Amino acid sequence: MLAVIAAIELLGMAGWFAGGAAARELAVRWSLGAGEVAWLTSAVQLGFVVGTLTIAILNLADTVPSRWLVAGAAVLAAGTNLALLTVTDYRGALLTRVALGFCLAGVYPPAMKMAATWFKDRRGFAIGAVVGALTVGKASPYLVEALGGLSLGTIVGTTSAAALGAAALAAAVYRDGPHTFPRRPFSWRLVQSVVRVPELRLVTAGYLGHMWELYAFWGFVAAYWSASLPGRPPQVTAALAFASIAIGVVGCLGGGLAADRLGRERVVIWSLVASGTAAVLSGVVFGAALWITLPVILVWGIAIIADSAQYSALVTETAPPHAVGTALTLQTSLGFLLTMIAIQFIAAIGGPATRWAFPSLAAGPALGIVAVTRLLRRRRSAPA
């Protein structure tokens, strides 16, 4: 069942993963500038933020069975993704990307809740596997580029078909596990009840520190390699970017196994220390030989995502049982909203071509360490 959930995640989110590859062809077609190209990707995140907020406010993740929420959202995502082939200008493309992100809000957060219903003692590993699928998917456009690229029609068609496959798996194959969460009728106060839990506020603060660096790293690592290793063919840069992101699956699975045995907070803190250190070192090794730079970036790629699933696992353990879906969705929404700010911040200070742009991302792990350390102390002092 974990393999089914991971497949649903990978296939359902395929339209988002392919955004970067599609953006490059559209940039040539409509002579778009760098800022306009960036918004073709950011528009998906904007739609995702609006979608997750909507789902949280309407309690959909806790009042609608996860399999039907994911299946319906994946079908809508396939349709909005296909709509990109029908638009004739940049504005229309942006609208389809926002709509796609809105629909994908019903695919990603519920999948973590689905995994949690099947695992309790090994929940960190289970959710880590789901996030690992997301990580590999995020890296896949760079692999496509390294191998020679695909046409816009092929990219959109195959990713829309993948979303339909995810819907079929969710509707026909997935079933909730033995650790299901109780459902309650709709309430406007559900979000309020989530926000009032001190432990959840600390988990969310740690998650925000993690998200400050994650998508900025993923979004600009190819540009980092291009600037650090000038003159290399684009296929080489794309291959390095793919490796830098895809290696995160090692962190997802390893971090999940370690968290289940040693404690989630400890693994989160260790991951944040490692990723923050790598962020700082990325400026030190910028422009150095590949054999010096590559280990730093690969370690960063592992550490930066190793803690991601554990924030979700902590939410499932600290949120009111009837509000777990809403808590996961709200946390995800706030995190992705912050990623948009982080991405624009890095772009504003010159992008990764500026030697010390990436090291500035270490501020996120620093915040996360403070928050999760306080959470660890609070949970230790709580009565058994």
C-alpha positions in Angstrom: 0.0 0.0 0.0 2.9 2.3 0.6 4.1 1.7 -2.9 0.6 2.6 -4.1 0.6 5.9 -2.2 4.1 6.7 -3.5 3.0 6.0 -7.0 -0.1 8.2 -6.6 2.1 11.0 -5.4 4.7 10.7 -8.2 2.0 10.4 -10.9 -0.4 12.9 -9.5 2.2 15.6 -9.1 3.8 15.0 -12.6 2.3 18.2 -14.0 4.1 20.3 -11.4 7.4 18.5 -12.0 7.3 19.1 -15.8 6.7 22.9 -15.4 10.3 23.8 -15.8 10.7 21.8 -19.0 7.5 23.3 -20.4 8.5 26.8 -19.5 11.6 26.6 -21.6 9.7 25.9 -24.8 7.1 28.6 -24.0 9.9 31.1 -23.4 11.2 30.6 -26.9 7.7 30.6 -28.4 6.7 34.0 -26.8 10.1 35.5 -26.3 9.7 35.7 -22.5 12.2 37.3 -20.2 13.8 35.5 -17.2 11.2 37.0 -14.8 8.3 35.9 -16.9 9.8 32.4 -17.2 10.1 32.2 -13.4 6.5 33.1 -13.0 5.4 30.1 -15.1 6.7 28.0 -12.3 5.8 30.3 -9.4 2.2 30.5 -10.7 1.8 26.8 -9.9 3.1 27.4 -6.3 0.7 30.4 -6.0 -2.2 28.2 -7.0 -1.1 25.5 -4.6 -1.0 28.0 -1.7 -4.5 29.2 -2.5 -5.7 25.6 -2.9 -4.3 24.4 0.3 -5.7 27.4 2.2 -9.1 26.7 0.7 -9.0 23.0 1.6 -7.9 23.9 5.2 -10.6 26.5 5.7 -13.3 24.2 4.3 -12.0 21.2 6.3 -12.0 19.1 3.1 -9.0 17.0 4.2 -10.9 15.9 7.3 -14.5 15.7 6.0 -13.9 14.1 2.5 -12.4 10.6 2.4 -8.8 11.0 1.2 -9.1 8.6 -1.7 -11.9 10.6 -3.3 -10.3 13.9 -2.5 -7.1 12.8 -4.2 -8.8 11.1 -7.1 -11.0 14.1 -7.9 -8.1 16.6 -7.5 -5.9 14.5 -9.8 -8.6 14.4 -12.6 -9.0 18.2 -12.4 -5.2 18.6 -12.4 -5.0 16.5 -15.6 -7.6 18.8 -17.3 -6.0 22.1 -16.2 -2.6 20.8 -17.3 -3.9 19.9 -20.8 -5.4 23.4 -21.0 -1.9 24.7 -21.4 -1.9 23.3 -25.0 -4.9 25.4 -25.9 -3.7 28.8 -24.8 -2.3 31.3 -27.2 -0.5 33.8 -25.0 1.5 34.2 -21.8 -1.4 35.3 -19.7 -3.5 32.3 -20.6 -0.5 30.0 -19.7 -0.2 31.7 -16.3 -3.9 31.0 -15.6 -3.6 27.3 -16.4 -0.6 27.0 -14.2 -2.4 28.7 -11.3 -5.3 26.4 -11.8 -3.0 23.4 -11.9 -1.4 24.3 -8.6 -4.9 24.8 -7.0 -5.9 21.3 -8.0 -2.6 19.7 -6.9 -3.3 21.0 -3.4 -5.8 18.1 -3.2 -3.1 15.5 -4.1 0.0 16.2 -2.0 -1.1 16.9 1.6 -3.8 14.1 1.7 -1.2 11.6 0.6 0.7 12.1 3.8 -2.4 11.5 5.8 -3.1 8.3 3.7 0.3 7.0 4.6 -0.2 7.7 8.3 -3.3 5.5 8.4 -1.2 2.5 7.5 1.8 3.2 9.7 2.2 4.2 13.4 5.5 2.9 14.7 7.2 3.4 11.3 5.3 6.5 10.3 8.5 8.5 9.7 9.7 6.1 7.1 6.3 5.8 5.4 5.9 9.5 5.0 9.5 9.7 4.0 8.9 7.3 1.1 6.0 9.6 -0.1 8.2 12.7 0.1 11.0 10.7 -1.6 8.7 10.0 -4.6 8.0 13.8 -4.7 11.8 14.5 -4.7 12.6 12.1 -7.6 9.7 13.6 -9.5 11.0 17.1 -8.9 14.4 16.1 -10.3 13.0 14.3 -13.4 12.7 17.4 -15.7 16.5 17.9 -15.4 17.0 14.2 -16.4 14.8 14.8 -19.5 16.9 17.9 -20.4 20.1 16.0 -19.9 18.9 13.3 -22.3 17.9 15.8 -25.0 14.5 17.2 -24.0 11.0 16.6 -25.1 8.4 18.6 -27.0 5.7 20.6 -25.1 2.9 18.4 -26.4 4.7 15.2 -25.2 5.5 16.8 -21.8 1.9 18.0 -21.2 0.3 14.9 -22.6 2.3 12.3 -20.6 2.0 14.2 -17.3 -1.7 14.6 -17.7 -2.0 10.9 -18.4 0.1 10.3 -15.3 -2.4 12.4 -13.2 -5.3 10.3 -14.5 -3.3 7.2 -13.6 -3.0 8.6 -10.0 -6.7 9.2 -9.9 -7.4 5.6 -10.9 -5.0 4.2 -8.3 -6.5 6.3 -5.6 -10.1 5.4 -6.4 -9.7 1.8 -7.3 -6.7 0.5 -5.3 -6.1 2.6 -2.2 -7.9 1.9 1.0 -7.4 3.5 4.5 -5.3 1.5 6.9 -6.0 0.5 10.5 -4.9 3.8 12.0 -7.6 5.9 10.5 -8.4 9.4 11.9 -12.0 10.2 13.1 -14.0 12.6 11.0 -16.3 15.3 12.3 -18.8 17.6 10.6 -17.6 20.8 9.0 -16.6 23.6 11.4 -15.3 27.1 10.8 -13.3 26.7 14.0 -11.2 23.7 12.9 -8.3 25.8 11.7 -8.5 27.8 14.9 -8.3 24.7 17.0 -5.2 23.6 15.1 -3.4 27.0 15.5 -4.0 27.0 19.2 -1.9 23.9 19.8 1.6 25.1 21.0 3.4 22.0 19.7 1.9 22.5 16.3 3.1 26.1 16.2 6.7 25.0 16.9 6.5 22.2 14.3 5.3 24.7 11.8 8.0 27.2 12.7 10.6 24.4 12.1 8.9 23.5 8.8 9.0 27.1 7.6 12.8 27.2 8.3 13.1 24.0 6.3 11.0 25.4 3.4 13.0 28.7 3.3 15.9 26.8 1.8 14.3 23.8 0.1 12.6 25.2 -3.0 15.2 28.0 -3.5 17.8 25.2 -3.6 15.8 23.0 -6.0 14.8 25.9 -8.2 18.3 27.5 -8.6 20.7 24.5 -8.3 21.0 24.2 -12.1 21.9 28.0 -12.3 24.4 27.4 -9.5 26.2 24.7 -11.5 26.2 26.8 -14.6 27.8 29.8 -12.8 30.2 27.6 -10.7 31.3 25.6 -13.7 31.2 28.0 -16.7 31.6 26.6 -20.2 30.2 23.2 -19.5 27.5 22.0 -21.9 23.9 22.4 -20.8 23.4 18.7 -20.6 26.2 18.4 -18.0 24.6 21.1 -15.9 21.2 19.4 -16.2 22.7 16.1 -15.1 24.4 17.7 -12.1 21.1 19.4 -11.1 19.3 16.1 -11.4 21.8 14.3 -9.2 21.7 17.2 -6.7 18.0 16.9 -6.2 17.3 13.2 -6.8 19.9 12.1 -4.2 17.5 13.6 -1.7 15.6 10.3 -1.8 18.4 8.8 0.3 17.8 11.5 2.9 14.0 10.9 2.8 14.3 7.1 3.5 17.3 7.3 5.7 15.9 10.1 7.7 12.6 8.3 8.1 14.3 5.1 9.4 16.5 7.1 11.8 13.5 9.2 13.1 11.5 6.1 13.9 14.3 4.8 16.0 16.0 7.8 17.5 13.2 10.4 17.6 11.9 12.8 15.0 13.1 16.0 16.7 16.7 14.8 16.9 16.8 13.8 13.2 15.2 17.1 12.2 17.8 19.1 14.2 20.7 17.0 12.8 19.3 17.5 9.2 19.0 21.3 9.7 22.5 21.5 11.1 23.9 19.6 8.1 21.9 21.5 5.5 22.7 24.9 7.0 26.4 24.0 7.1 26.3 22.9 3.5 24.5 26.1 2.5 27.3 28.2 3.9 30.0 26.0 2.4 28.3 26.3 -1.1 29.7 29.8 -1.2 33.1 28.7 -0.1 33.5 26.0 -2.8 31.8 28.1 -5.5 33.9 28.1 -8.6 36.2 25.3 -7.3 36.9 22.1 -9.1 34.0 19.7 -9.5 35.5 17.1 -7.2 35.5 19.8 -4.4 32.1 21.3 -5.1 30.1 18.1 -5.9 30.4 16.5 -2.5 29.1 19.6 -0.7 26.1 20.0 -3.0 25.3 16.3 -2.8 25.4 16.3 1.0 23.2 19.4 0.9 20.8 17.6 -1.5 20.5 14.7 1.0 20.2 16.8 4.2 17.9 19.5 2.9 15.0 17.0 2.4 15.9 14.4 5.1 13.7 16.2 7.7 10.8 17.1 5.5 8.6 14.1 6.1 9.2 14.3 9.9 7.4 17.6 10.2 4.4 15.9 8.7 4.8 12.9 11.0 5.0 15.3 14.0 1.8 16.9 12.8 0.0 13.6 12.8 1.2 12.9 16.3 0.5 16.4 17.8 -2.7 17.6 16.0 -6.2 16.8 17.3 -7.0 13.5 15.7 -10.1 14.9 13.9 -8.1 17.8 12.5 -4.9 16.0 11.2 -5.8 16.6 7.5 -6.5 20.3 8.1 -3.3 20.7 10.1 -1.2 19.0 7.4 -2.8 21.2 4.7 -2.4 24.4 6.6 1.3 23.7 7.4 1.9 22.9 3.7 0.2 26.0 2.6 2.3 28.3 4.8 5.4 26.5 3.8 4.8 26.9 0.1 3.9 30.6 0.5 7.3 31.1 2.1 9.0 29.4 -0.8 7.7 32.0 -3.2 9.3 34.7 -1.0 12.6 32.8 -0.7 12.8 32.3 -4.5 12.1 35.9 -5.2 14.7 36.9 -2.6 17.4 34.8 -4.2 16.6 36.2 -7.6 16.6 39.8 -6.3 20.1 39.5 -4.9 21.5 38.1 -8.2 20.7 34.4 -8.0 23.3 31.7 -7.5 25.7 33.4 -9.8 26.3 35.7 -6.8 28.7 33.7 -4.7 26.9 34.3 -1.3 23.3 34.0 -2.5 23.0 30.3 -1.5 24.7 30.7 1.9 21.9 33.2 2.8 19.5 30.3 2.8 21.2 29.1 6.0 19.0 31.5 7.9 16.1 29.0 7.5 17.8 26.1 9.2 18.9 28.4 12.0 15.3 29.3 12.7 14.2 25.7 12.4 16.8 24.5 14.9 15.6 27.0 17.5 11.9 26.0 17.0 12.5 22.2 17.0 14.8 22.4 20.0 12.1 24.1 22.0 9.6 21.5 20.8 11.9 18.7 21.9 12.3 20.2 25.4 8.5 20.7 25.6 7.7 17.1 24.7 10.3 15.8 27.1 8.9 17.8 30.0 5.3 16.8 29.2 3.7 14.3 31.6 3.7 10.7 30.4 
